[in-house]
C-alpha cells in the first residue's frame, strides 16, 4: 500500500467516525448501578460482512416497518377467517361485519403510526402529562354508572355509539409509559436518581392509583402489562438490583392475592395446566384451544377451514385467535407469527441500544417490554402454559383500542429509529437523491412523449 493510499484510508475512517457519534453516557448518582442497556459499539468487519443489511443506518426503521405491516395485514386476514362463522350465525347478511370494523380501526391506526413516526422525541415528552391525565379521566369515566359498558361481567369500556367503543385501560399503558420515561429521564438529568425515595416517588404512587382503577374493572391481564412497563422503565433506568428484587417480590405477592381473591380467577389458576379435568365448565376455552392447535399439525387444515370456530371456541377472533392460526395454518403459521414478533423485539432493542438520550432509550425499551410480554401472556394462555387473562394478541386480535394504541407506540419506536446515529444523515442524503431521480424520470418521460408525437 502506498503512503497516499494509507492517508486516504485514514481520512475515510475519520469521516466515518465523525458521521456516527457515540451515545453520551447517562449521569449516574452514587449507589445506583449503570443502566442495563449497553453503549453503542462499532460493528466488527466480520459482522458487517455476514449481515451487511443490518448495519445500514435505517435497518431498525425498516425492520419495524416491515414486521408491523405484516402483522397488521395478517391480523386482518385471520380476524376475517375466525369471525365470519360467528357473524353469519347471528343473522348478518354478510360475513365481513367484524373484519370491516377491524379494517376501520386499522384505517385510524395507520395515520397515527405515520404521524408518530415523524414526530421528534420532544413532542412525545410534551405528551407525557396530558396522556396520563387523559387516561386517568377515562378510567374514572368507566366507573360512572351510565357511562361504562359491561361485557361478560367486566365493566371496561366506554361506548360512543356505533362501532366506537374504547377501552381506557389501553390508553393507560401508553400514558404511564410516556410519563414514566419522561420522569426518570428528568431525574437522571438533574442527578436526583440517588435514593429509593427519589426513584419511587412519584412513579410508584401514580402507578398504584392507575392499577387500583383498572382492578375496579376486573382487568388483571392489563394490570400485569402495566406493571411490566413500569418495571422495564426502572430496570433500564438503572434502578439498584436490591430495589428491583423488592419490587418484583411485592408485585408477585400482590398479583397472587388478586388472583385468589376472585373465585373465577382461582378456578382458572387451578385448571390452566389441566383444562380437561373440567372440560365442560371452567376448562372449556382452554381445552378447545388445545384441540385447535393439536388438529392443525404441521401445515394446518387450510385458511378458513377451522372447525373450532363453529361455536366451539369462545373469543376465537380476539383472545384465542392464536389457536385458530395454529389450526388453519399449523405449526408453520404459528412459528411465522413468533418470528415476526422476534424481529419486532430485535429491532426495538436495537433502537434502545443505539438511542443517544435517556428518554428515547427508556421509551423504546418499555414499548418492547409491553408488546412482547402481552404477546407471551396471550400465547402462553392459548397453549396452556399460563392462566387465561383475556388480553389480546398485539396487532392480530380483533379490537380497536389495543390496535390503535399499539400502532401509535410502534410509530414512536420508528421515530426513535429514524434518529439513530447515522439515520438522520442517511435520510437527509436520500431526500435530494430521490427528488433528483424523480425529476430525471419525469424529464425522460416528457422527452419520450414529445419524440413520439
C-alpha positions in Angstrom: 0.0 0.0 0.0 1.3 3.4 -0.9 1.6 6.3 1.5 -1.1 8.3 -0.4 -3.5 5.3 -0.2 -2.8 5.0 3.5 -3.6 8.7 4.1 -6.8 8.3 2.1 -7.9 5.4 4.2 -7.2 7.4 7.4 -9.2 10.3 6.1 -12.1 8.0 5.2 -12.1 6.4 8.6 -12.0 9.7 10.4 -15.0 10.9 8.3 -16.9 7.7 9.1 -16.3 8.1 12.9 -17.4 11.7 12.8 -20.6 10.7 11.0 -21.6 8.2 13.7 -21.2 9.8 17.1 -21.3 7.7 20.2 -24.2 7.9 22.6 -23.3 10.1 25.6 -23.3 8.2 28.9 -26.1 8.7 31.3 -25.2 10.6 34.5 -25.0 8.1 37.4 -25.6 9.1 41.0 -23.7 7.3 43.8 -25.1 3.9 44.8 -27.0 3.5 41.5 -25.9 0.8 39.1 -25.1 1.6 35.5 -28.0 1.4 33.0 -28.6 -2.0 31.7 -28.6 -1.0 28.0 -25.2 -1.4 26.5 -23.5 1.5 24.8 -23.3 1.7 21.0 -20.4 -0.1 19.6 -18.9 -0.1 16.1 -19.6 -3.5 14.4 -16.6 -5.6 13.5 -15.6 -6.3 9.9 -16.8 -9.9 10.2 -20.3 -8.7 11.4 -20.6 -6.2 8.6 -19.7 -8.9 6.1 -22.0 -11.6 7.5 -25.1 -9.3 7.8 -24.4 -6.2 5.8 -28.1 -5.0 5.7 -28.4 -4.9 9.5 -25.6 -2.4 9.8 -27.2 0.2 7.5 -28.3 3.3 9.3 -32.1 2.8 8.7 -32.1 -1.0 9.3 -34.0 -0.7 12.6 -36.7 1.5 11.0 -37.3 -0.9 8.1 -37.4 -3.9 10.3 -40.0 -2.2 12.5 -42.0 -1.0 9.5 -41.9 -4.4 7.7 -42.8 -6.6 10.7 -45.6 -4.2 11.8 -47.1 -4.1 8.3 -47.0 -7.9 8.0 -48.6 -8.5 11.4 -51.4 -6.0 10.8 -52.2 -7.5 7.4 -52.0 -11.0 8.7 -54.3 -10.0 11.6 -56.9 -8.7 9.2 -56.9 -12.0 7.3 -57.2 -14.0 10.5 -59.9 -11.8 12.0 -62.0 -12.4 8.9 -61.3 -16.2 8.9 -62.0 -16.6 12.6 -65.1 -14.5 12.7 -67.2 -15.0 9.6 -68.9 -18.1 11.0 -70.0 -16.2 14.2 -71.2 -13.2 12.2 -73.2 -15.4 9.8 -74.8 -17.4 12.6 -76.1 -14.2 14.2 -78.1 -13.4 11.2 -75.9 -10.9 9.4 -76.4 -10.7 5.7 -72.6 -10.6 5.1 -69.7 -12.4 6.8 -67.5 -9.3 7.0 -69.0 -7.3 9.9 -66.2 -7.9 12.4 -63.4 -7.6 9.9 -64.9 -4.4 8.5 -64.8 -2.9 12.0 -61.2 -4.1 12.3 -60.3 -2.5 9.0 -61.8 0.7 10.3 -59.5 0.6 13.3 -56.6 -0.1 11.0 -57.6 2.9 8.9 -57.5 5.0 12.1 -54.3 3.5 13.4 -52.3 3.8 10.2 -52.3 7.6 10.2 -51.5 7.6 13.9 -48.5 5.4 13.2 -47.3 7.5 10.3 -47.7 10.8 12.2 -45.9 9.3 15.3 -43.1 8.1 13.1 -42.3 11.7 12.0 -42.5 13.3 15.4 -39.4 14.2 17.4 -38.8 12.9 20.9 -39.5 16.3 22.4 -43.2 16.0 21.2 -43.6 12.6 22.9 -42.2 14.1 26.1 -44.6 17.0 25.9 -47.5 14.5 25.5 -46.5 12.6 28.7 -48.5 14.5 31.3 -51.6 15.1 29.1 -51.6 11.4 28.1 -51.5 10.2 31.7 -54.1 12.7 32.8 -56.5 11.8 30.0 -56.1 8.1 30.6 -57.0 8.6 34.3 -60.0 10.6 33.4 -61.2 7.9 31.0 -60.6 5.2 33.7 -62.7 7.2 36.1 -65.4 7.6 33.5 -65.8 3.9 33.1 -66.7 3.6 36.7 -69.5 6.2 36.4 -72.9 4.5 36.2 -74.4 5.0 32.7 -71.1 5.7 31.1 -69.2 2.5 31.5 -70.3 -0.6 29.4 -70.2 -4.1 30.9 -69.3 -7.0 28.7 -69.2 -10.6 30.1 -69.4 -9.2 33.6 -66.5 -6.8 33.3 -67.1 -3.0 33.1 -64.1 -1.9 31.0 -65.5 0.0 28.0 -66.9 3.4 27.0 -69.5 3.3 24.3 -69.7 6.4 22.0 -72.2 4.9 19.6 -71.8 2.7 16.6 -68.5 0.9 16.3 -66.7 3.4 18.5 -66.2 1.6 21.8 -62.9 2.2 23.5 -61.1 0.5 26.4 -59.5 3.2 28.6 -57.0 0.8 30.2 -55.2 0.6 26.8 -54.7 4.4 27.0 -53.3 3.9 30.5 -50.4 1.8 29.1 -49.2 4.5 26.7 -49.8 7.3 29.2 -47.9 5.7 32.0 -45.1 4.7 29.6 -44.6 8.3 28.3 -44.9 9.9 31.7 -42.6 7.3 33.4 -39.9 7.6 30.8 -40.0 11.4 31.0 -40.0 11.4 34.8 -37.0 9.1 35.1 -35.1 10.9 32.3 -35.6 14.2 34.3 -34.3 12.5 37.4 -31.2 11.4 35.6 -30.7 14.8 34.1 -31.0 16.6 37.5 -29.0 13.8 39.3 -31.7 13.0 41.7 -31.7 9.3 41.0 -29.7 8.6 44.1 -32.1 7.1 46.6 -35.1 4.7 46.8 -37.3 7.7 47.6 -36.3 9.6 44.5 -36.6 6.6 42.3 -40.1 5.5 43.5 -41.8 8.9 44.1 -44.0 9.9 42.4 -43.8 6.9 40.0 -44.9 4.2 42.5 -48.0 6.1 43.9 -49.2 7.1 40.4 -48.8 3.5 39.1 -50.6 2.2 42.2 -53.5 4.6 41.6 -53.8 3.5 37.9 -53.7 -0.1 39.0 -56.5 0.4 41.5 -58.7 1.9 38.9 -58.0 -0.9 36.5 -58.6 -3.5 39.1 -62.0 -1.9 39.8 -62.7 -3.0 36.2 -61.6 -6.6 37.0 -58.8 -6.5 34.4 -55.9 -8.4 35.9 -54.3 -9.0 32.5 -53.9 -5.3 31.7 -52.6 -4.7 35.2 -49.8 -7.2 34.6 -48.8 -5.5 31.4 -48.7 -2.1 33.1 -46.6 -3.5 35.9 -44.3 -4.9 33.3 -44.0 -1.4 31.6 -43.1 0.2 34.9 -40.6 -2.5 35.9 -38.9 -2.2 32.5 -38.6 1.6 32.9 -37.0 1.1 36.3 -34.6 -1.6 35.1 -33.4 0.3 32.0 -33.1 3.5 34.0 -30.6 1.7 36.3 -32.6 1.0 39.5 -30.5 -0.8 42.1 -30.8 -4.6 42.0 -31.9 -4.8 45.6 -34.8 -2.4 45.0 -35.7 -4.2 41.8 -35.8 -7.5 43.7 -38.1 -6.0 46.4 -40.4 -4.6 43.7 -40.6 -7.9 41.9 -41.3 -9.8 45.1 -44.0 -7.3 46.1 -45.6 -7.5 42.7 -45.6 -11.3 42.7 -47.4 -11.4 46.1 -49.9 -8.7 45.1 -50.8 -10.5 41.8 -51.2 -13.8 43.7 -53.5 -12.2 46.2 -55.6 -10.7 43.5 -55.7 -14.0 41.6 -57.0 -15.9 44.6 -59.4 -13.2 45.8 -61.9 -13.9 42.9 -63.4 -17.3 42.6 -63.3 -17.3 38.7 -59.6 -16.4 38.8 -58.9 -19.1 41.4 -60.6 -21.6 39.2 -58.5 -20.6 36.2 -55.4 -21.0 38.3 -56.4 -24.5 39.3 -57.3 -25.6 35.8 -54.9 -23.8 33.5 -52.5 -26.7 33.5 -55.2 -29.4 33.3 -58.2 -27.9 31.4 -59.6 -31.4 30.5 -60.3 -32.1 34.2 -63.3 -29.8 34.0 -63.7 -29.5 30.2 -67.5 -28.9 30.3 -67.1 -25.9 32.6 -64.1 -23.8 33.6 -61.7 -25.7 31.3 -63.8 -25.4 28.1 -62.0 -22.5 26.5 -58.5 -23.7 27.3 -59.3 -27.3 26.2 -60.9 -26.2 22.9 -57.8 -24.0 22.2 -55.5 -27.0 22.7 -57.8 -29.1 20.4 -57.5 -26.4 17.7 -53.7 -26.3 18.0 -53.4 -30.1 18.0 -55.7 -30.6 15.0 -53.6 -28.2 12.9 -50.5 -30.4 12.8 -47.5 -29.1 10.7 -49.3 -27.4 7.9 -52.9 -26.8 9.2 -56.3 -27.6 7.8 -56.2 -24.6 5.4 -57.1 -21.0 5.7 -60.8 -20.8 6.6 -61.1 -24.5 7.4 -61.1 -24.3 11.2 -63.8 -26.4 12.9 -63.3 -24.9 16.4 -64.7 -21.5 15.2 -68.1 -23.1 14.6 -69.3 -22.3 18.0 -66.8 -24.4 20.0 -64.0 -22.0 20.8 -65.1 -18.8 22.7 -63.4 -15.5 21.6 -61.9 -17.1 18.5 -61.3 -13.8 16.8 -59.9 -11.9 19.8 -58.2 -13.5 22.8 -57.8 -17.0 21.2 -57.1 -16.1 17.7 -53.6 -17.8 18.0 -55.4 -21.1 18.4 -57.2 -20.5 15.0 -53.9 -19.7 13.4 -52.5 -23.0 14.7 -55.5 -24.9 13.5 -55.7 -23.4 10.0 -52.0 -22.7 9.3 -50.4 -25.3 11.5 -47.1 -25.1 13.3 -45.6 -23.3 10.3 -48.1 -20.5 10.7 -47.6 -20.1 14.4 -43.8 -20.1 14.1 -44.2 -17.4 11.4 -46.1 -15.2 13.9 -43.4 -15.8 16.5 -40.7 -14.9 14.0 -42.4 -11.6 13.2 -42.6 -10.8 16.9 -39.0 -11.7 17.4 -38.0 -9.3 14.6 -40.1 -6.6 16.2 -38.4 -7.3 19.6 -34.9 -7.3 18.0 -35.5 -4.0 16.2 -36.9 -2.4 19.3 -34.0 -3.5 21.5 -31.6 -2.2 18.8 -33.3 1.2 18.9 -33.0 1.3 22.7 -29.3 0.4 22.5 -28.5 3.0 19.8 -30.5 5.9 21.3 -28.5 8.8 22.5 -30.7 10.2 25.2 -32.3 8.7 28.3 -35.9 9.3 27.4 -35.6 7.6 24.0 -33.8 4.6 25.5 -36.4 4.2 28.2 -39.4 4.7 25.9 -38.1 2.2 23.4 -37.3 -0.5 26.0 -40.7 -0.1 27.6 -42.6 -0.4 24.3 -40.7 -3.6 23.6 -41.4 -5.0 27.1 -45.1 -4.0 26.7 -45.7 -5.7 23.4 -43.5 -8.8 24.0 -45.0 -9.6 27.4 -48.5 -9.1 26.2 -47.8 -11.4 23.3 -46.2 -14.0 25.5 -49.1 -13.9 28.0 -51.7 -14.3 25.3 -49.8 -17.1 23.5 -49.0 -18.8 26.8 -52.7 -18.9 27.8 -53.6 -20.4 24.4 -51.1 -23.2 24.6 -51.9 -23.9 28.2 -48.7 -22.7 29.9 -50.3 -19.7 31.6 -53.7 -18.9 33.1 -56.2 -17.3 30.8 -56.2 -13.5 31.4 -58.2 -12.1 28.5 -55.6 -9.8 26.9 -55.4 -9.6 23.0 -52.5 -10.7 20.8 -50.9 -7.3 19.7 -51.7 -6.3 16.1 -53.6 -9.5 15.3 -56.5 -9.9 17.7 -59.7 -8.0 16.9 -60.1 -4.8 19.0 -59.8 -1.1 18.3 -58.3 0.5 21.3 -55.5 -2.1 21.6 -54.7 -1.9 17.8 -54.6 1.9 17.6 -52.5 2.4 20.7 -50.1 -0.3 19.7 -49.7 1.2 16.3 -49.0 4.6 17.8 -46.4 3.2 20.1 -44.7 1.4 17.2 -44.8 4.7 15.3 -43.0 6.3 18.2 -40.5 3.5 18.1 -40.0 4.1 14.3 -39.4 7.8 15.0 -36.7 7.0 17.5 -35.2 4.6 14.9 -35.1 7.5 12.5 -32.9 9.4 14.9 -30.3 6.7 15.4 -26.7 7.6 14.8 -26.3 7.9 11.0 -30.0 7.6 10.3 -30.6 11.3 10.1 -27.7 11.7 7.7 -29.0 8.8 5.5 -32.4 10.4 5.4 -31.1 13.8 4.5 -28.9 12.3 1.8 -31.7 10.2 0.4 -34.2 13.1 0.1 -32.3 15.1 -2.6 -31.3 12.0 -4.4 -34.9 10.8 -4.5 -36.1 14.2 -5.8 -33.3 14.2 -8.4 -34.3 10.7 -9.6 -37.9 11.7 -9.8 -37.2 14.8 -11.8 -34.9 12.9 -14.1 -37.6 10.2 -14.8 -40.3 12.9 -15.4 -38.0 14.7 -17.9 -37.3 11.4 -19.6 -41.0 10.6 -19.9 -41.7 14.0 -21.3 -38.9 13.7 -23.8 -40.2 10.3 -25.0 -43.7 11.7 -25.2 -42.6 14.6 -27.4 -40.5 12.3 -29.6 -43.5 10.1 -30.1 -45.6 13.0 -31.3 
